[in-house]
């Protein structure tokens, strides 16, 4: 996770595994994304209990090592909405996560 900030407490050797978890979530469940602002990313994920459980688990663990992230997962009729916000000082981290999502699920960028 080359975009991980110095404040991240996840051990360096575990960062590639966490990046892979995000990649897998994006590849399997990402249906759309919107950069609401420089510090706010909104992801639309496919509906389903398994996706919701996996997403809640992943964002809980990510918040544990990078507490500056604010994740809000909202179930809806059209899918799950995951809002991700960061302080302005960490906007580049959100840029990296956005790029990673587009790379893992290029269909959402078109």
JOZI-V6214 format. One record per residue. RES is the residue in one small letter. PHI is phi in radians with two decimals (none if undefined). Layout:
res:phi
RES:PHI
RES:PHI
This chain:
res:phi
x:none
x:-1.09
x:-1.63
x:-1.22
x:-1.37
x:-1.05
x:-1.25
x:-1.11
x:-1.70
x:-1.18
x:-0.96
x:-0.90
x:-1.21
x:-1.60
x:-1.09
x:-1.07
x:-1.15
x:-1.16
x:-1.05
x:-1.11
x:-1.08
x:-1.12
x:-0.99
x:-1.14
x:-1.09
x:-1.09
x:-1.13
x:-1.60
x:-2.23
x:-1.25
x:-2.01
x:-3.08
x:-2.54
x:-2.47
x:-1.52
x:-1.18
x:-2.93
x:-1.07
x:-2.05
x:-2.46
x:-2.08
x:-2.05
x:-1.93
x:-1.85
x:-1.94
x:-1.13
x:-1.22
x:2.45
x:-1.07
x:-1.15
x:-1.12
x:-1.09
x:-1.10
x:-1.10
x:-1.17
x:-1.05
x:-1.12
x:-1.10
x:-1.23
x:-1.14
x:-1.19
x:-1.17
x:-1.12
x:-1.12
x:-1.84
x:-2.27
x:-1.20
x:-1.30
x:-1.25
x:-2.06
x:-1.90
x:-2.30
x:-1.82
x:-2.16
x:-1.25
x:-2.59
x:-1.14
x:-1.72
x:2.29
x:-1.60
x:-1.93
x:-1.98
x:-1.63
x:-2.17
x:-2.23
x:-2.40
x:-1.14
x:-0.95
x:-1.11
x:-1.92
x:-1.03
x:-1.16
x:-1.14
x:-1.17
x:-1.02
x:-1.12
x:-1.15
x:-1.09
x:-1.08
x:-1.13
x:-1.10
x:-1.15
x:-1.14
x:-1.34
x:-2.38
x:-1.04
x:-1.11
x:-1.37
x:-1.48
x:-1.62
